[in-house]
Amino acid sequence: MKKLFVIIGLFGISLFFAPEASAQYFVDQTYTDGLYVENATGTKTAMPLPTVREADVMWKKTVWREIDFRQKMNQGFYYPTTAHQNWKNFITVITDAMKEGRITAYNDEPTGELLNPVSYSQIMNKQTDTLYRTFKRPYPPYEEYDTVIISQFDPSQVKRCRIKEEWYFDKQRSQLMVKIIAICPVKMIDLEDGQSVPQPMFWINYDSAREVLAQAPFYNRSNSAARLSYDEVFIKRMFDSYIIREDNVFDRNINEYATGVEALYESERIKQTIIDYEQSLWEY
């Protein structure tokens, strides 16, 4: 008899609290633009990199690479051309952080040396083009008049970026490793003859920009639920690039002594030299 009263009592308590819990479950639901509120990337931090001692580096080579955003694997750097929500392209992430004072930019030195800091306003003024043109009116008296055309910085013109990196063999870890030193966005200038020429904008120190890049989402074409950041893309080498320069006694780029297909062959030769060095250290 006591068991019956206990069962009835528990059943009554469950009926008393069940509607409230059920109602609370549905009342607490919020409307979102998607399956859930995405905030995984905004809370990410840069993954710590291994400490390197000078005594452990038995071999090192500095190379400069160029990432072309027009290649399929690199399109996540270029799009979206117009930022929406928390999704921005690479150049917008960098310039917004510079404007907020979170990243320091340096002059566009050919070798990527971080010598002279420049402000956000100085960079934007440098990227502003002022053209003076003379036109003729299409109606009488058909006189000529002068006008000034001011073109502001257009982020969609940034279609490449250069990275300066150092490959080294760490004898403490017995491993060939690479570290990105600096990054340089490159704007493509369209000439009147239809050709485009690259124009480096500025250099930024990669280590100082990692926290910003770690919180900026990068589009994952394979899985939208597995959010990537720009920092992860650089660290995991999830981009396609080609070498444009190595440290050399002549202090010159590849395009200064090779052009066309020969420049591509030279780029691959430098890449293979790095791979062959590691292979030559082992006996099979």
TARA-V572886 format. One record per pair of residues at least 6 apart in sequence whose ideal C-beta (glycine too) atoms are under 6 Angstrom apart, sorted by the first residue. I is the first residue (numbers start at 0). J is the second residue. D is the distance in Angstrom with one decimal. If there is no record, write none. Layout:
i=<I;I>
j=<J;J>
d=<D;D>
This chain:
i=<39;40;40;40;41;43;43;43;44;45;45;45;45;55;55;55;56;57;57;58;59;59;60;61;61;62;62;63;63;63;63;64;64;64;65;65;65;66;66;66;66;67;68;68;68;69;70;72;73;73;75;75;76;77;78;80;82;86;90;90;90;91;92;96;96;97;97;98;101;102;102;103;104;104;104;105;105;105;106;106;107;107;111;111;111;113;122;123;126;127;128;129;130;131;132;133;133;135;135;136;156;156;157;157;158;159;160;160;160;161;161;162;162;163;163;164;164;165;166;166;167;168;169;175;179;179;181;181;181;182;182;183;183;184;185;185;186;186;187;188;188;189;209;212;212;213;213;215;216;217;217;217;217;219;219;241;242;242;242;243;243;244;245;253;253;254;257>
j=<226;216;226;228;214;213;214;228;213;209;210;213;230;169;170;171;167;168;170;168;165;167;166;165;246;242;245;161;163;243;244;162;240;242;159;161;243;73;160;238;240;159;76;77;158;158;239;239;238;239;217;218;89;88;88;155;91;216;154;157;184;154;215;102;211;104;119;119;211;203;208;116;117;201;203;113;116;202;115;117;199;201;163;181;202;204;201;152;152;151;150;149;148;147;146;143;145;141;143;142;186;187;184;186;187;185;182;184;185;183;185;179;182;180;181;177;179;178;177;273;176;175;176;277;205;233;202;204;205;203;205;199;202;200;197;199;198;200;195;196;198;195;230;229;230;228;230;229;226;227;228;229;232;225;227;266;266;269;270;252;253;252;269;262;265;262;265>
d=<5.0;4.2;4.8;5.6;5.5;4.9;5.9;5.6;5.8;3.9;5.4;4.3;5.5;5.2;5.6;4.2;4.9;5.5;4.8;4.4;5.9;4.2;5.0;5.1;4.3;5.3;5.0;6.0;5.4;5.3;4.0;5.1;4.2;5.6;5.7;5.2;5.0;5.5;5.2;5.4;4.7;5.4;4.7;3.8;4.9;6.0;5.3;4.4;5.5;5.8;5.2;4.5;4.3;5.8;6.0;5.0;5.3;5.7;4.9;4.2;5.3;5.7;4.4;4.3;4.4;5.6;4.6;4.9;5.6;5.6;5.1;5.5;5.3;4.2;5.6;4.5;5.7;4.7;4.5;5.9;4.1;5.5;3.8;4.6;5.3;5.7;5.7;5.7;4.0;5.9;4.3;5.5;4.3;5.9;5.6;5.5;5.4;5.8;5.1;5.9;4.7;5.8;5.0;5.2;4.8;4.0;6.0;5.0;5.9;4.3;6.0;5.5;5.3;4.6;4.5;5.6;4.8;5.4;5.0;5.3;6.0;5.2;5.6;4.2;4.5;5.9;4.8;5.8;5.9;5.5;5.7;5.2;4.8;4.8;4.9;5.4;4.8;5.7;4.6;5.2;5.2;5.4;5.3;4.0;4.0;5.0;4.1;5.1;5.6;4.4;5.8;5.1;5.1;5.5;4.8;4.9;4.3;5.0;6.0;5.8;5.6;4.6;5.1;5.2;5.1;5.8;4.8>
